[in-house]
Amino acid sequence: MENAIVKVENLSHKYTSQWAVRDINFEIRSQGVVGLLGSNGAGKSTTMNIICGVLKQTKGDVYINGINLKDNPVEAKKNIGFMPQKLPLHLDFTVEEYLTYCAELRMVEKAKIKSAVVEASERCGVAHFRERLLRNLSGGYQQRVGIAQAIVHNPKFVVLDEPTNGLDPNQIVEVRHLIKDISKERSVLLSTHILTEVQATCQEIKMIEEGQLVFSGTMEMFDNYIEPNTLVISLDTPPVEERLKEIEGIRSVEQLSPYKFRMGYDGDKYTAQRLAVMSVQQGWGLMELMIEKSNLDAVFARLSKKSK
């Protein structure tokens, strides 16, 4: 079986006597964007810094493309690109000088450095600024250069820490598109505490709370973590609210408009079916019936409480 691009086994770390993370296990096997979620102080940054080789763990192992990061850090890090939250930019360098410097640090072969810099610059949309000083770029373009330095050596795995932090709405959309584009050829771990960022960009979620992994799965699984318990129905000729409340499995009815109702129900799929059948039989003129998904913030709150 093919190696996981990232494999984390029994990862634990403590600062003095306090455990920051305990027994974290997960794998990343495919291309695409994986969201690393967690509230402030949850252990997210510690986990990310260990995976990137910035911090040495107390216990456990991290494998990058099958290479143990602890035993062979240089070879493992050739497969890692990292953009920390505070960009490591040298503001008196031009874009080209800076990316050349980063390629040399990443041990790109001397003969391939120029083409690697050109490719990363073009991919991240900063090639036309190659001779401009970094200090004279806008925040959005500095962020693009930050992503370019993370992919200049063509790694299999890229970690981006809060990549849209401090950007305006237009810049956020541009950076999201860029992240999705670079994830077509590699795995991207996106660390954030902003749920809308995850929803817009990620296919999978890993969530850490109080130092432990409390969720690992697809975006769809995350959305549906809390059993949906409300229906929204639109009826052309609705009955009185009391009649709707009498239907088996319906717990509450809230009128949203003359034709639209939100109905609390018992979560049983047959309740929705019963409602649809009755609407037809009674001539209520069913126009729409949908199950409401859980609010992302509600899922986040529930998972946070689940942590041990």
C-alpha positions as CSV (number, residue, x, y, z in Angstrom):
1,M,0.0,0.0,0.0
2,E,1.3,3.5,-0.9
3,N,2.7,5.5,2.0
4,A,0.6,8.2,3.5
5,I,1.9,11.7,2.6
6,V,1.7,12.5,6.4
7,K,1.4,10.0,9.2
8,V,1.2,11.1,12.8
9,E,1.5,8.4,15.5
10,N,0.8,8.8,19.2
11,L,2.0,12.4,19.1
12,S,2.4,14.0,22.5
13,H,4.2,17.1,23.7
14,K,4.4,19.0,27.0
15,Y,5.8,22.3,28.0
16,T,7.4,22.0,31.5
17,S,4.6,19.9,33.3
18,Q,1.7,20.8,31.1
19,W,0.7,18.6,28.2
20,A,-0.1,20.6,25.1
21,V,-1.1,17.6,22.9
22,R,-1.7,14.0,23.9
23,D,-1.8,10.9,21.8
24,I,-2.7,12.4,18.4
25,N,-3.0,10.0,15.5
26,F,-4.0,10.8,11.9
27,E,-3.0,10.3,8.3
28,I,-3.2,12.5,5.2
29,R,-3.1,10.3,2.1
30,S,-4.3,12.4,-0.9
31,Q,-4.0,15.7,-2.6
32,G,-6.4,18.5,-1.6
33,V,-6.9,20.8,1.3
34,V,-7.2,19.5,4.9
35,G,-8.4,21.9,7.6
36,L,-6.7,21.8,11.0
37,L,-9.2,23.4,13.3
38,G,-9.0,24.3,16.9
39,S,-9.8,27.2,19.3
40,N,-7.0,29.3,20.7
41,G,-4.8,27.2,23.1
42,A,-6.2,23.9,21.8
43,G,-2.8,22.6,20.7
44,K,-3.2,23.4,17.0
45,S,0.0,25.4,16.7
46,T,2.0,22.9,18.7
47,T,0.9,20.1,16.4
48,M,1.6,22.1,13.3
49,N,5.1,23.1,14.4
50,I,6.0,19.5,15.3
51,I,4.7,18.3,11.9
52,C,6.9,21.0,10.1
53,G,10.0,20.1,12.2
54,V,10.1,23.5,14.0
55,L,9.5,21.8,17.4
56,K,10.7,18.4,18.6
57,Q,7.9,16.4,20.2
58,T,8.1,14.8,23.7
59,K,6.7,11.5,22.4
60,G,5.4,9.9,19.2
61,D,6.4,10.0,15.5
62,V,5.7,12.0,12.4
63,Y,6.3,10.5,9.0
64,I,6.5,12.7,5.9
65,N,6.2,10.7,2.7
66,G,7.3,7.6,4.7
67,I,10.4,9.3,6.2
68,N,10.6,9.7,10.0
69,L,10.9,13.4,10.7
70,K,12.7,12.8,14.0
71,D,15.3,10.3,12.6
72,N,15.9,11.9,9.2
73,P,14.8,15.6,9.4
74,V,16.7,16.9,6.4
75,E,15.2,14.3,4.0
76,A,11.8,14.6,5.5
77,K,11.8,18.5,5.3
78,K,12.5,18.3,1.6
79,N,8.9,17.2,1.2
80,I,7.5,20.0,3.4
81,G,6.6,23.6,2.6
82,F,5.6,25.9,5.5
83,M,4.1,29.3,5.6
84,P,3.8,30.5,9.2
85,Q,1.3,33.0,10.4
86,K,4.0,35.7,10.7
87,L,5.5,35.7,7.2
88,P,9.3,35.2,7.2
89,L,9.8,37.9,4.6
90,H,13.1,39.9,4.2
91,L,11.5,43.2,3.2
92,D,14.6,44.7,1.6
93,F,14.8,41.8,-0.9
94,T,13.1,41.9,-4.3
95,V,10.6,39.1,-4.9
96,E,13.1,37.3,-7.2
97,E,16.0,37.7,-4.6
98,Y,13.8,36.4,-1.8
99,L,12.5,33.3,-3.6
100,T,16.0,32.5,-4.9
101,Y,17.3,32.7,-1.3
102,C,14.4,30.4,-0.2
103,A,15.2,27.9,-2.9
104,E,18.8,27.8,-1.8
105,L,17.7,27.2,1.8
106,R,15.4,24.4,0.6
107,M,18.4,22.7,-1.1
108,V,17.1,23.0,-4.6
109,E,19.8,22.0,-7.1
110,K,21.7,25.1,-8.3
111,A,21.0,24.5,-11.9
112,K,17.2,24.3,-11.2
113,I,16.9,27.3,-8.9
114,K,16.1,29.9,-11.6
115,S,13.3,27.8,-13.2
116,A,11.9,26.9,-9.7
117,V,11.7,30.6,-8.8
118,V,10.0,31.4,-12.1
119,E,7.5,28.6,-11.8
120,A,6.6,29.5,-8.2
121,S,6.3,33.2,-9.1
122,E,4.0,32.5,-12.0
123,R,1.9,30.0,-10.0
124,C,1.3,32.5,-7.2
125,G,0.7,35.5,-9.5
126,V,3.8,37.5,-8.5
127,A,6.0,37.1,-11.5
128,H,5.3,40.7,-12.8
129,F,6.6,42.0,-9.4
130,R,9.8,40.0,-9.5
131,E,12.0,43.2,-9.3
132,R,9.9,45.0,-6.7
133,L,11.0,45.2,-3.0
134,L,8.8,43.1,-0.7
135,R,8.2,46.1,1.5
136,N,6.5,47.8,-1.4
137,L,3.9,45.0,-2.0
138,S,0.4,45.1,-0.7
139,G,-0.6,42.6,2.1
140,G,-2.3,40.4,-0.4
141,Y,0.8,40.1,-2.6
142,Q,3.1,39.6,0.3
143,Q,0.8,36.7,1.3
144,R,1.2,35.3,-2.3
145,V,5.0,35.5,-1.9
146,G,4.7,33.7,1.4
147,I,2.9,30.9,-0.4
148,A,5.4,31.0,-3.3
149,Q,8.3,30.4,-0.8
150,A,6.4,27.4,0.6
151,I,6.2,25.7,-2.8
152,V,9.4,26.9,-4.5
153,H,11.0,23.4,-3.9
154,N,7.9,21.6,-5.1
155,P,7.1,19.7,-1.9
156,K,4.5,17.0,-1.6
157,F,3.1,18.6,1.6
158,V,2.4,22.3,2.3
159,V,1.3,23.8,5.7
160,L,-0.3,27.2,5.7
161,D,-1.0,28.9,9.0
162,E,-3.9,31.4,8.9
163,P,-3.1,32.3,5.2
164,T,-6.0,34.8,4.9
165,N,-5.3,36.6,8.2
166,G,-5.5,40.4,7.8
167,L,-6.6,40.4,4.2
168,D,-9.5,42.3,2.7
169,P,-12.5,40.3,1.3
170,N,-11.2,40.5,-2.3
171,Q,-7.7,39.3,-1.3
172,I,-9.2,36.5,0.7
173,V,-11.1,35.2,-2.3
174,E,-7.9,35.4,-4.4
175,V,-5.8,33.5,-1.8
176,R,-8.5,30.8,-1.5
177,H,-8.4,30.2,-5.2
178,L,-4.6,30.0,-5.1
179,I,-4.7,27.5,-2.3
180,K,-7.2,25.3,-4.2
181,D,-5.0,25.6,-7.3
182,I,-1.8,24.4,-5.5
183,S,-3.6,21.6,-3.8
184,K,-4.3,19.9,-7.1
185,E,-0.8,18.6,-7.1
186,R,0.0,18.2,-3.4
187,S,-1.5,17.9,0.1
188,V,-2.2,21.2,1.9
189,L,-2.8,21.5,5.6
190,L,-4.7,24.7,6.4
191,S,-4.6,25.8,10.0
192,T,-7.3,28.2,11.1
193,H,-10.0,28.9,13.7
194,I,-12.3,30.6,11.1
195,L,-15.0,28.2,10.2
196,T,-16.0,29.9,7.0
197,E,-12.4,29.6,5.7
198,V,-12.7,25.8,6.3
199,Q,-16.1,25.6,4.6
200,A,-14.8,27.5,1.5
201,T,-11.5,25.7,1.0
202,C,-11.3,22.2,2.7
203,Q,-12.3,18.7,1.8
204,E,-11.3,17.2,5.1
205,I,-11.2,18.3,8.7
206,K,-8.9,17.5,11.6
207,M,-10.0,19.2,14.8
208,I,-7.9,19.5,18.0
209,E,-9.4,20.6,21.4
210,E,-7.6,20.5,24.8
211,G,-4.6,18.8,23.1
212,Q,-6.6,15.9,21.7
213,L,-8.0,15.0,18.3
214,V,-11.8,15.2,18.6
215,F,-12.7,14.9,15.0
216,S,-11.2,13.5,11.8
217,G,-13.3,13.2,8.6
218,T,-14.7,14.8,5.5
219,M,-16.3,18.2,5.4
220,E,-19.7,16.5,4.9
221,M,-19.2,14.4,8.0
222,F,-18.3,17.6,9.9
223,D,-21.4,19.4,8.6
224,N,-23.6,16.5,9.7
225,Y,-21.9,15.8,13.0
226,I,-25.0,17.0,15.0
227,E,-28.1,15.1,13.9
228,P,-30.3,17.5,12.0
229,N,-33.5,18.2,13.9
230,T,-35.3,20.9,11.9
231,L,-37.3,20.8,8.7
232,V,-38.2,23.8,6.6
233,I,-41.5,23.4,4.6
234,S,-43.2,25.7,2.1
235,L,-46.9,25.2,1.4
236,D,-49.2,26.9,-1.1
237,T,-52.3,26.6,1.1
238,P,-51.0,25.8,4.6
239,P,-53.2,24.7,7.5
240,V,-53.2,26.4,10.9
241,E,-50.1,25.9,13.0
242,E,-51.9,23.6,15.4
243,R,-52.7,21.2,12.7
244,L,-49.0,20.9,11.8
245,K,-48.1,20.3,15.4
246,E,-50.5,17.3,15.5
247,I,-48.4,15.4,13.0
248,E,-46.5,12.4,14.5
249,G,-42.8,13.2,15.2
250,I,-43.3,17.0,14.9
251,R,-42.2,18.8,18.2
252,S,-42.5,22.5,17.3
253,V,-43.7,24.8,14.5
254,E,-42.3,28.3,13.8
255,Q,-44.0,30.3,11.0
256,L,-41.3,32.1,9.0
257,S,-43.7,33.6,6.4
258,P,-47.4,33.1,5.4
259,Y,-46.3,30.0,3.4
260,K,-43.0,28.9,5.1
261,F,-42.5,27.0,8.4
262,R,-39.6,25.7,10.4
263,M,-40.5,22.5,12.2
264,G,-38.6,20.9,15.0
265,Y,-38.8,17.1,14.7
266,D,-37.5,13.9,16.2
267,G,-34.8,13.2,13.6
268,D,-36.6,10.2,12.1
269,K,-36.4,10.3,8.3
270,Y,-40.0,8.8,8.2
271,T,-41.3,12.0,9.9
272,A,-40.2,14.0,6.8
273,Q,-41.8,11.4,4.6
274,R,-45.1,11.4,6.6
275,L,-45.2,15.2,6.3
276,A,-44.7,15.1,2.5
277,V,-47.4,12.4,2.1
278,M,-49.9,14.3,4.3
279,S,-49.2,17.6,2.4
280,V,-50.2,15.9,-0.8
281,Q,-53.2,14.1,0.7
282,Q,-54.6,17.2,2.4
283,G,-54.0,19.4,-0.7
284,W,-51.7,21.8,1.1
285,G,-49.7,22.4,-2.1
286,L,-46.2,21.3,-1.1
287,M,-43.6,23.6,-2.7
288,E,-40.5,22.8,-0.7
289,L,-39.3,20.4,2.0
290,M,-35.7,20.3,3.2
291,I,-33.8,19.2,6.3
292,E,-31.7,22.0,7.7
293,K,-28.0,21.2,8.3
294,S,-26.4,22.0,11.6
295,N,-24.8,25.4,11.8
296,L,-21.0,25.1,11.6
297,D,-20.5,27.1,14.8
298,A,-22.8,24.6,16.6
299,V,-20.7,21.7,15.4
300,F,-17.6,23.4,16.5
301,A,-19.1,24.1,19.9
302,R,-20.3,20.5,20.3
303,L,-16.9,19.1,19.4
304,S,-15.1,21.5,21.7
305,K,-17.2,20.2,24.6
306,K,-16.5,16.6,23.5
307,S,-12.8,17.0,24.2
308,K,-11.7,15.2,27.3
